[in-house]
Amino acid sequence: MSSTVLARPRQRWTGLAVLVLAVTLVAVDATVLSLAIPSISETLRPSGTQLLWIGDAYSFVLAGLLVSMGSLSDRIGRKKLLLAGSSAFGAASLLAAYAPSAGWLILARALLGVAGATIMPSTLSLIRSLFPDDRERATAIGIWGAAATAGAALGPVVGGVLLEHFWWGSVFLLNIPVLVLLLVLGAWLLPESKDPKPGRWDVLSVLLSLAGVIGVVYAIKEAAAHGVARWDVPVAAVLGAAALTVFVRRQLRLPAPLLDVRLFADRRFTGAVLASLTALIGLSGVVFVTSQYLQLVRGYEPLKAGLAELPAFAGAVVGGLLTARLARRTGARAALTLGLLAMGIGLGLIGWVHQDTTYLLLAAAFLIVGTAEGVVYTLGADLVLGAAPADKAGAASAVSETAYELGTALGIALVGSVVGALYTGALAVPAEAGAVATARAGESLGGAVEAAHGLPRTVAGPLLGSARDAFVHGMNVAAVLAGALLLAASALAWRLLKGLPRAAQERAAQEHAGRAQAEQERAAQEHAGRAQAEQERAAQEHAGRAQAEQERAAQEHAGRAQAEQERAAQVPENVGA
């Protein structure tokens, strides 16, 4: 791998701080919008489907392009792509902030996804370049994962503060000063790193991966919301699956593929990816739904709602930082499986939350889900990155990031769609509400709140009560289903990751043997160096003594010769006298 690696530890960790800033920015943008959904609904009046697309267009495009952009970073340079993508991220943020309609906002969110796809794999692959040592890299990835989660935590809080004083577009303008700082520090502190023999970047593979991911995810989202009877659902599913099939076959034939799909033949690699994917489905889906629950059901202001969700993100930060220590004690297999199991239990607790439930139950569920997700995602990212060759770090990190973003998109799509479908089925609108209010209330809970504003109190009260009951019912069922998914994922991970502790022990033994050999070589080099230095010193002393002896002998000889000449010169004088 061609790279300019920061040699001194302080420089490496300073470079990590810049990467942490980048990943925090992208994470903030993924969650900052959740609290703005009610404000956006009131201002732009999106339909229920548009509201879902506003929430997940960013993650869909990001997930579809991560592998392609990770491979591109291997080719043109990870630092270069990171800085270019950061500039594009700023431009798309401006467009989103001043979007005049729901359609424009969806477009801006998609463009943010394109730019974000250049940032995320670059950060993780640069960590691989900065930290070649396994132990240091595990710590760095833990910090990186904690930063991503901290950014997700800051999103609702900072967004809540902004929404208290400004319009919803201000949540996107928050990106601009951070991006300026990132561009300045990144250009100065980060090393360049890329594959020395990258091969051609296959544009057809890029299009196939994008079409495949978006097609499959769209089909899942629409099927969850409306069933499979609509013609576009099976068409999108078939086209997406076909595109992914062609993509995989093409990667197997290409001499320089965008993604080495053979990595998935390793059960442990596949298990780590699936664990990360399902963990993010659970976390993102819960955050998306509970943000609306806290504001529209419990009546929290945006800032209070953001603070109420902090236990989930604080737990994820702690979980990410403690992952390396936990994995060393219990083994990676046990740590990953227990993390998924704990997430399932935490999600199940949300199934017991109702309109008047104490906040402590929700806080406990948030804390359990967040802490477990921090462990699962951080450990999964380390396993995925460690399985790939160093010169393919960009593409490998893109796999981990694709799981992150695809999980986020699927979580919003699946959980949001299930809640929406159950909400529509359970909603009972008073006949006095009228056709317009009935249609608006049937789209979403936010629509019901808006429709109630123009109705008499005797009609608005029953409408809001029914809408909130229907939403909470949908949230409970979706949370239980998500918990069941995580429990199933824990069993699958335990099976797929079989042999991981043994592999970890072998790796530890190899590291120990490597350190012992390095220590022996260092001692031998020091001994040889001391022996050579001693020989050189003795030779120099001998040469010095010989030279001094020669000089002394020469001086004595010259002195005797001069004395002889003086004596001979004095003899004639004496004779004459």
C-alpha positions as CSV (number, residue, x, y, z in Angstrom):
1,M,0.0,0.0,0.0
2,S,1.3,3.3,-1.0
3,S,1.1,5.7,1.9
4,T,2.8,8.4,3.9
5,V,2.4,7.0,7.4
6,L,2.7,9.3,10.4
7,A,5.7,7.8,12.2
8,R,5.4,9.4,15.6
9,P,2.6,8.3,18.0
10,R,1.4,11.9,18.7
11,Q,1.0,12.6,14.9
12,R,-1.0,9.4,14.5
13,W,-3.4,10.2,17.2
14,T,-3.7,13.8,16.0
15,G,-4.6,12.5,12.6
16,L,-7.2,10.3,14.2
17,A,-8.8,13.4,15.8
18,V,-9.3,14.8,12.3
19,L,-11.0,11.5,11.1
20,V,-13.1,11.6,14.2
21,L,-14.3,15.1,13.3
22,A,-15.3,13.8,9.8
23,V,-17.2,10.8,11.0
24,T,-18.9,12.9,13.7
25,L,-20.2,15.2,11.0
26,V,-21.7,12.5,8.9
27,A,-23.2,10.9,12.0
28,V,-24.8,14.2,13.1
29,D,-26.4,14.6,9.7
30,A,-27.9,11.1,9.9
31,T,-29.8,11.9,13.2
32,V,-30.2,15.7,13.3
33,L,-33.2,15.4,11.0
34,S,-35.2,13.2,13.2
35,L,-36.4,16.0,15.5
36,A,-37.0,18.3,12.6
37,I,-39.6,15.9,11.0
38,P,-42.6,17.6,12.7
39,S,-41.4,21.0,11.6
40,I,-40.7,19.8,8.1
41,S,-44.2,18.2,8.0
42,E,-45.8,21.5,9.0
43,T,-43.7,23.7,6.5
44,L,-43.3,21.5,3.4
45,R,-46.4,19.4,3.9
46,P,-44.9,16.1,2.5
47,S,-47.0,13.0,2.1
48,G,-46.3,10.0,4.3
49,T,-44.2,8.4,1.6
50,Q,-42.2,11.6,1.0
51,L,-41.6,11.9,4.7
52,L,-40.0,8.4,4.8
53,W,-37.9,9.4,1.7
54,I,-36.8,12.6,3.5
55,G,-35.6,10.4,6.3
56,D,-33.9,7.6,4.4
57,A,-32.9,9.0,1.0
58,Y,-29.6,10.0,2.5
59,S,-28.9,6.5,3.9
60,F,-30.1,4.7,0.8
61,V,-27.8,6.6,-1.6
62,L,-24.9,6.4,0.9
63,A,-25.3,2.7,1.3
64,G,-25.5,2.2,-2.5
65,L,-22.3,4.1,-3.2
66,L,-20.1,3.2,-0.2
67,V,-18.5,0.2,-1.9
68,S,-17.8,2.1,-5.1
69,M,-16.4,5.1,-3.2
70,G,-14.3,2.9,-1.0
71,S,-12.8,1.3,-4.1
72,L,-12.3,4.8,-5.6
73,S,-10.4,5.9,-2.5
74,D,-8.1,3.0,-2.9
75,R,-7.3,4.2,-6.4
76,I,-7.1,8.0,-6.3
77,G,-6.1,8.4,-2.6
78,R,-8.1,8.3,0.6
79,K,-7.1,11.8,1.8
80,K,-7.9,13.3,-1.6
81,L,-11.4,11.8,-1.8
82,L,-12.1,12.7,1.9
83,L,-11.4,16.4,1.3
84,A,-13.2,16.5,-2.1
85,G,-16.3,14.8,-0.5
86,S,-16.2,17.2,2.4
87,S,-16.5,20.1,0.0
88,A,-19.4,18.5,-1.8
89,F,-21.1,17.8,1.5
90,G,-21.0,21.5,2.3
91,A,-22.6,22.4,-1.0
92,A,-25.4,19.8,-0.6
93,S,-26.0,21.0,3.0
94,L,-26.8,24.5,1.6
95,L,-29.2,23.1,-0.9
96,A,-31.0,21.1,1.9
97,A,-31.2,24.1,4.2
98,Y,-33.1,26.2,1.6
99,A,-35.1,23.5,-0.1
100,P,-38.4,25.0,-1.2
101,S,-40.4,21.8,-1.3
102,A,-40.3,18.2,-0.1
103,G,-39.0,17.0,-3.5
104,W,-36.1,19.4,-3.4
105,L,-35.3,18.3,0.2
106,I,-35.3,14.6,-0.9
107,L,-32.9,15.5,-3.8
108,A,-30.6,17.4,-1.4
109,R,-30.6,14.5,1.0
110,A,-29.6,12.2,-1.8
111,L,-26.8,14.5,-2.8
112,L,-25.6,14.5,0.8
113,G,-25.6,10.7,0.6
114,V,-23.3,10.9,-2.5
115,A,-20.9,13.2,-0.7
116,G,-21.1,11.2,2.6
117,A,-20.2,8.0,0.7
118,T,-16.8,9.5,0.0
119,I,-16.2,10.5,3.6
120,M,-17.0,7.4,5.6
121,P,-14.8,4.7,4.0
122,S,-12.0,7.2,3.7
123,T,-11.9,7.7,7.5
124,L,-11.9,4.0,8.3
125,S,-9.3,3.0,5.7
126,L,-7.0,5.9,6.8
127,I,-7.2,4.4,10.3
128,R,-5.8,1.2,8.8
129,S,-2.9,3.3,7.3
130,L,-2.2,5.2,10.5
131,F,-2.3,2.2,12.9
132,P,-0.7,-0.9,11.4
133,D,-0.5,-2.4,14.9
134,D,-3.6,-4.6,15.7
135,R,-3.9,-3.4,19.3
136,E,-3.6,0.3,18.5
137,R,-6.0,-0.1,15.5
138,A,-8.6,-1.8,17.7
139,T,-8.4,1.2,20.1
140,A,-8.5,3.7,17.3
141,I,-11.6,2.0,15.8
142,G,-13.2,2.0,19.2
143,I,-12.7,5.8,19.4
144,W,-13.9,6.1,15.8
145,G,-17.1,4.2,16.6
146,A,-17.7,6.1,19.8
147,A,-17.3,9.4,17.8
148,A,-19.9,8.2,15.3
149,T,-22.3,7.4,18.1
150,A,-21.5,10.6,19.9
151,G,-22.2,12.5,16.7
152,A,-25.5,10.7,16.4
153,A,-26.2,11.8,20.0
154,L,-25.3,15.4,19.3
155,G,-27.6,15.5,16.3
156,P,-30.9,15.5,18.2
157,V,-29.5,17.7,21.0
158,V,-28.0,20.4,18.8
159,G,-30.9,20.0,16.4
160,G,-33.3,20.6,19.3
161,V,-31.4,23.8,20.3
162,L,-31.5,25.1,16.8
163,L,-35.2,24.2,16.3
164,E,-36.0,26.1,19.5
165,H,-34.8,29.3,17.9
166,F,-34.5,28.9,14.1
167,W,-36.3,27.2,11.2
168,W,-35.7,23.5,10.3
169,G,-33.1,24.4,7.6
170,S,-30.7,25.5,10.3
171,V,-29.9,21.9,11.2
172,F,-28.1,21.6,7.8
173,L,-26.2,24.9,8.1
174,L,-24.6,23.4,11.2
175,N,-22.4,21.4,8.8
176,I,-20.7,24.4,7.2
177,P,-18.3,25.6,10.0
178,V,-17.4,22.0,10.9
179,L,-16.5,21.3,7.2
180,V,-14.3,24.4,7.0
181,L,-12.4,23.2,10.0
182,L,-12.2,19.7,8.6
183,L,-10.8,20.9,5.3
184,V,-8.1,23.0,6.9
185,L,-6.9,20.4,9.5
186,G,-7.3,17.5,7.1
187,A,-5.1,19.1,4.4
188,W,-2.4,19.7,7.0
189,L,-2.5,16.6,9.3
190,L,-3.7,13.6,7.3
191,P,-1.3,11.4,5.3
192,E,-2.1,10.2,1.8
193,S,-2.7,6.5,1.3
194,K,-3.8,4.5,-1.7
195,D,-3.4,1.2,-3.6
196,P,-0.1,1.3,-5.6
197,K,-1.6,-1.0,-8.3
198,P,-5.3,-0.2,-8.2
199,G,-6.4,-1.3,-11.6
200,R,-9.4,0.3,-13.5
201,W,-12.4,1.7,-11.7
202,D,-15.3,-0.1,-13.3
203,V,-18.2,2.3,-13.8
204,L,-20.6,-0.5,-14.7
205,S,-20.0,-2.1,-11.4
206,V,-20.7,1.2,-9.7
207,L,-24.1,1.5,-11.5
208,L,-25.0,-2.1,-10.7
209,S,-24.3,-1.8,-7.0
210,L,-26.2,1.5,-6.7
211,A,-29.2,0.1,-8.6
212,G,-29.1,-3.2,-6.7
213,V,-29.1,-1.7,-3.2
214,I,-31.7,1.0,-3.9
215,G,-34.0,-1.4,-5.8
216,V,-34.0,-4.0,-3.0
217,V,-34.3,-1.5,-0.2
218,Y,-37.1,0.3,-2.0
219,A,-39.0,-3.0,-2.4
220,I,-38.6,-3.8,1.2
221,K,-39.8,-0.4,2.3
222,E,-42.8,-0.3,0.1
223,A,-43.8,-3.9,0.8
224,A,-43.7,-3.1,4.6
225,A,-45.9,0.0,4.0
226,H,-48.3,-1.1,1.4
227,G,-47.9,-4.9,0.8
228,V,-46.7,-6.6,-2.3
229,A,-49.9,-6.0,-4.3
230,R,-48.6,-2.9,-5.9
231,W,-46.8,-3.5,-9.2
232,D,-43.7,-1.4,-8.3
233,V,-42.8,-3.6,-5.3
234,P,-42.0,-6.9,-7.2
235,V,-40.5,-5.0,-10.1
236,A,-38.1,-3.1,-7.8
237,A,-37.3,-6.4,-6.0
238,V,-36.6,-8.3,-9.2
239,L,-34.5,-5.6,-10.8
240,G,-32.6,-4.9,-7.6
241,A,-31.8,-8.6,-7.1
242,A,-30.8,-9.0,-10.7
243,A,-28.5,-6.0,-10.5
244,L,-26.8,-7.4,-7.4
245,T,-26.4,-10.8,-9.0
246,V,-24.8,-9.4,-12.1
247,F,-22.6,-7.2,-9.8
248,V,-21.3,-10.2,-7.9
249,R,-20.6,-12.2,-11.0
250,R,-18.8,-9.3,-12.6
251,Q,-16.7,-8.8,-9.4
252,L,-15.6,-12.5,-9.7
253,R,-14.4,-11.9,-13.3
254,L,-12.7,-8.5,-13.0
255,P,-8.9,-8.5,-12.3
256,A,-9.4,-5.5,-10.1
257,P,-13.0,-5.7,-8.6
258,L,-14.7,-2.9,-6.7
259,L,-15.4,-5.4,-4.0
260,D,-13.6,-8.7,-3.3
261,V,-16.8,-10.7,-2.8
262,R,-14.7,-13.8,-1.9
263,L,-14.3,-12.3,1.5
264,F,-17.9,-13.3,2.2
265,A,-16.9,-16.9,1.9
266,D,-15.4,-16.5,5.3
267,R,-18.2,-17.2,7.8
268,R,-16.7,-15.0,10.4
269,F,-16.4,-12.0,8.0
270,T,-20.1,-12.5,6.9
271,G,-21.2,-12.9,10.6
272,A,-19.5,-9.6,11.5
273,V,-21.2,-7.8,8.6
274,L,-24.6,-9.2,9.4
275,A,-24.2,-8.4,13.1
276,S,-23.5,-4.7,12.3
277,L,-26.4,-4.6,9.8
278,T,-29.0,-5.9,12.2
279,A,-27.7,-3.8,15.1
280,L,-28.2,-0.6,13.1
281,I,-31.6,-1.7,11.9
282,G,-32.7,-1.9,15.5
283,L,-31.1,1.3,16.7
284,S,-32.0,3.6,13.8
285,G,-35.6,2.3,13.6
286,V,-36.1,3.0,17.3
287,V,-34.6,6.5,17.2
288,F,-36.8,7.4,14.1
289,V,-40.0,6.3,15.8
290,T,-39.4,7.3,19.4
291,S,-38.4,10.9,18.2
292,Q,-42.0,11.2,16.9
293,Y,-43.4,9.5,20.0
294,L,-41.6,11.9,22.4
295,Q,-42.7,15.0,20.5
296,L,-46.1,14.1,19.1
297,V,-47.4,11.7,21.8
298,R,-45.8,13.0,25.0
299,G,-45.6,16.6,23.9
300,Y,-41.9,17.1,24.4
301,E,-40.2,20.2,22.8
302,P,-37.5,19.2,20.3
303,L,-34.6,19.9,22.8
304,K,-36.2,17.9,25.6
305,A,-36.9,15.1,23.1
306,G,-33.2,15.1,22.1
307,L,-32.1,15.0,25.7
308,A,-34.5,12.1,26.4
309,E,-32.8,10.0,23.7
310,L,-29.3,10.7,25.1
311,P,-29.1,7.4,27.1
312,A,-29.1,5.4,23.8
313,F,-26.2,7.4,22.4
314,A,-24.3,7.7,25.6
315,G,-24.5,4.0,26.1
316,A,-23.2,3.4,22.6
317,V,-20.2,5.7,23.2
318,V,-19.4,3.7,26.4
319,G,-19.9,0.4,24.6
320,G,-17.7,1.4,21.7
321,L,-14.8,2.4,24.0
322,L,-15.0,-0.7,26.1
323,T,-15.3,-3.1,23.2
324,A,-11.6,-4.0,22.9
325,R,-11.3,-4.8,26.6
326,L,-14.5,-6.8,26.6
327,A,-13.5,-8.8,23.5
328,R,-10.1,-9.7,25.1
329,R,-11.9,-11.0,28.2
330,T,-14.8,-12.9,26.7
331,G,-13.7,-13.5,23.1
332,A,-15.0,-11.7,20.1
333,R,-17.7,-14.3,19.4
334,A,-19.2,-14.1,22.9
335,A,-19.0,-10.3,23.0
336,L,-20.8,-9.9,19.6
337,T,-23.5,-12.4,20.4
338,L,-24.2,-11.0,23.8
339,G,-24.4,-7.5,22.3
340,L,-27.1,-8.6,19.8
341,L,-29.0,-10.5,22.6
342,A,-29.0,-7.4,24.8
343,M,-30.2,-5.3,22.0
344,G,-33.1,-7.6,21.4
345,I,-34.1,-7.4,25.1
346,G,-33.8,-3.6,25.1
347,L,-36.0,-3.3,22.0
348,G,-38.6,-5.7,23.6
349,L,-38.9,-3.3,26.5
350,I,-40.1,-0.6,24.2
351,G,-43.1,-2.9,23.4
352,W,-44.3,-2.0,27.0
353,V,-44.1,1.8,26.5
354,H,-47.5,3.6,26.3
355,Q,-48.7,7.2,26.4
356,D,-48.5,7.5,30.2
357,T,-45.6,5.1,30.8
358,T,-42.8,6.5,33.1
359,Y,-39.8,7.8,31.2
360,L,-37.5,5.6,33.2
361,L,-38.6,2.5,31.3
362,L,-37.9,4.2,28.0
363,A,-34.5,5.4,29.3
364,A,-33.5,1.9,30.4
365,A,-34.4,0.6,27.0
366,F,-32.4,3.3,25.3
367,L,-29.4,2.6,27.5
368,I,-29.4,-1.2,26.9
369,V,-29.9,-0.8,23.1
370,G,-27.3,1.9,22.8
371,T,-24.6,0.2,24.8
372,A,-25.1,-3.1,23.1
373,E,-25.0,-1.5,19.6
374,G,-21.7,0.2,20.5
375,V,-20.1,-3.1,21.2
376,V,-21.6,-4.9,18.2
377,Y,-20.8,-2.2,15.6
378,T,-17.3,-1.4,16.8
379,L,-16.3,-5.1,17.1
380,G,-17.8,-5.8,13.7
381,A,-15.9,-3.0,12.0
382,D,-12.6,-4.2,13.5
383,L,-13.2,-7.8,12.4
384,V,-14.2,-6.7,8.8
385,L,-11.2,-4.3,8.5
386,G,-8.7,-6.8,9.9
387,A,-9.8,-9.5,7.4
388,A,-8.8,-7.5,4.3
389,P,-5.3,-6.8,2.8
390,A,-3.9,-3.4,3.6
391,D,-4.1,-2.2,0.0
392,K,-7.8,-3.0,-0.1
393,A,-8.6,-1.2,3.1
394,G,-10.9,1.3,1.4
395,A,-13.1,-1.3,-0.1
396,A,-13.1,-3.4,3.1
397,S,-14.1,-0.4,5.2
398,A,-16.8,0.3,2.7
399,V,-18.3,-3.1,3.5
400,S,-18.5,-2.1,7.2
401,E,-19.9,1.3,6.4
402,T,-22.4,-0.2,3.9
403,A,-23.7,-2.3,6.7
404,Y,-23.9,0.8,8.9
405,E,-25.8,2.9,6.4
406,L,-27.9,0.1,4.9
407,G,-28.9,-0.8,8.4
408,T,-29.8,2.8,9.2
409,A,-31.9,3.0,6.0
410,L,-33.6,-0.4,6.5
411,G,-34.3,0.5,10.1
412,I,-36.1,3.7,9.2
413,A,-37.8,2.0,6.3
414,L,-38.9,-1.2,8.0
415,V,-39.8,0.1,11.4
416,G,-41.3,3.3,10.0
417,S,-43.3,1.4,7.5
418,V,-44.6,-1.1,10.0
419,V,-45.6,1.7,12.4
420,G,-47.2,3.6,9.5
421,A,-49.2,0.5,8.3
422,L,-50.4,-0.3,11.8
423,Y,-51.2,3.3,12.5
424,T,-53.4,3.6,9.4
425,G,-55.2,0.4,10.2
426,A,-55.9,1.3,13.8
427,L,-56.8,5.0,13.3
428,A,-60.4,5.9,13.9
429,V,-61.2,9.4,12.6
430,P,-64.5,11.1,13.8
431,A,-67.0,11.5,11.0
432,E,-67.2,15.2,11.9
433,A,-63.6,15.8,10.9
434,G,-64.4,16.0,7.2
435,A,-62.7,14.4,4.1
436,V,-59.6,16.7,4.1
437,A,-58.7,16.2,7.7
438,T,-59.4,12.5,7.5
439,A,-57.0,12.1,4.5
440,R,-54.4,14.2,6.2
441,A,-54.6,12.4,9.5
442,G,-54.4,9.0,7.7
443,E,-51.0,9.9,6.3
444,S,-49.0,10.2,9.6
445,L,-49.3,11.2,13.2
446,G,-47.8,14.6,12.3
447,G,-50.6,14.9,9.8
448,A,-53.2,14.2,12.4
449,V,-51.7,16.8,14.8
450,E,-51.8,19.3,12.0
451,A,-55.4,18.4,11.0
452,A,-56.5,18.7,14.6
453,H,-55.4,22.4,14.7
454,G,-58.3,23.4,12.4
455,L,-61.0,21.4,14.0
456,P,-63.3,22.1,16.9
457,R,-62.1,20.9,20.3
458,T,-64.9,18.3,20.5
459,V,-63.6,16.7,17.2
460,A,-59.9,17.4,17.6
461,G,-59.7,15.7,21.0
462,P,-61.0,12.3,19.9
463,L,-59.0,12.5,16.7
464,L,-55.7,13.1,18.5
465,G,-56.5,10.5,21.1
466,S,-57.1,7.9,18.4
467,A,-54.1,8.9,16.4
468,R,-51.8,8.7,19.4
469,D,-53.2,5.3,20.5
470,A,-52.7,4.0,16.9
471,F,-49.2,5.3,16.7
472,V,-48.1,3.8,20.1
473,H,-49.7,0.5,19.1
474,G,-47.6,0.5,15.9
475,M,-44.5,1.5,17.8
476,N,-45.0,-1.4,20.3
477,V,-45.5,-4.0,17.6
478,A,-42.6,-2.8,15.5
479,A,-40.3,-2.7,18.6
480,V,-41.1,-6.3,19.5
481,L,-40.6,-7.4,15.9
482,A,-37.2,-5.6,15.8
483,G,-36.3,-7.3,19.1
484,A,-37.1,-10.7,17.7
485,L,-34.9,-9.9,14.7
486,L,-32.0,-9.1,17.0
487,L,-32.5,-12.3,19.0
488,A,-32.5,-14.4,15.8
489,A,-29.4,-12.5,14.7
490,S,-27.6,-13.3,18.0
491,A,-28.2,-17.0,17.3
492,L,-27.0,-16.7,13.8
493,A,-23.9,-14.8,14.8
494,W,-23.0,-17.4,17.4
495,R,-23.1,-20.0,14.6
496,L,-21.3,-18.0,12.0
497,L,-18.5,-16.8,14.3
498,K,-17.6,-20.3,15.5
499,G,-13.9,-20.6,15.8
500,L,-13.3,-16.9,16.2
501,P,-11.9,-17.1,19.8
502,R,-9.5,-19.8,18.6
503,A,-8.4,-17.6,15.8
504,A,-8.0,-14.7,18.2
505,Q,-5.8,-16.8,20.4
506,E,-3.7,-17.9,17.4
507,R,-3.4,-14.3,16.3
508,A,-2.3,-13.3,19.9
509,A,0.2,-16.2,19.9
510,Q,1.5,-15.0,16.5
511,E,1.8,-11.4,17.8
512,H,3.6,-12.7,20.9
513,A,6.0,-14.8,18.7
514,G,6.5,-11.8,16.5
515,R,7.3,-9.6,19.4
516,A,9.7,-12.2,20.8
517,Q,11.5,-12.5,17.5
518,A,11.6,-8.8,17.1
519,E,13.1,-8.5,20.6
520,Q,15.7,-11.2,19.8
521,E,16.6,-9.5,16.5
522,R,16.9,-6.2,18.4
523,A,19.1,-7.7,21.0
524,A,21.3,-9.3,18.4
525,Q,21.6,-6.1,16.5
526,E,22.5,-4.2,19.7
527,H,25.1,-6.9,20.5
528,A,26.5,-6.8,17.0
529,G,26.5,-3.0,17.2
530,R,28.3,-3.0,20.5
531,A,30.9,-5.5,19.2
532,Q,31.5,-3.5,16.0
533,A,31.7,-0.3,18.0
534,E,34.3,-1.9,20.4
535,Q,36.3,-3.2,17.4
536,E,36.2,0.3,15.8
537,R,37.2,1.9,19.1
538,A,40.1,-0.6,19.6
539,A,41.2,-0.1,16.0
540,Q,41.1,3.7,16.4
541,E,43.0,3.5,19.7
542,H,45.6,1.2,18.1
543,A,45.9,3.5,15.1
544,G,46.1,6.5,17.4
545,R,48.9,4.8,19.5
546,A,50.8,3.8,16.3
547,Q,50.5,7.3,14.9
548,A,51.6,8.8,18.1
549,E,54.5,6.4,18.3
550,Q,55.5,7.3,14.8
551,E,55.2,11.0,15.5
552,R,57.3,10.6,18.7
553,A,59.9,8.5,16.9
554,A,60.0,11.1,14.0
555,Q,60.3,13.9,16.5
556,E,63.1,12.1,18.4
557,H,64.9,11.3,15.1
558,A,64.6,14.9,13.9
559,G,65.8,16.1,17.3
560,R,68.9,13.8,17.2
561,A,69.6,14.8,13.6
562,Q,69.4,18.5,14.4
563,A,71.6,18.0,17.5
564,E,74.1,16.1,15.4
565,Q,74.2,18.9,12.8
566,E,74.7,21.5,15.4
567,R,77.4,19.5,17.0
568,A,79.2,19.0,13.7
569,A,78.9,22.7,12.9
570,Q,80.6,23.5,16.2
571,V,83.7,21.2,15.6
572,P,85.4,23.4,12.9
573,E,85.0,26.4,15.0
574,N,86.8,24.7,17.8
575,V,89.6,23.6,15.5
576,G,90.2,27.1,14.2
577,A,90.4,28.4,17.6
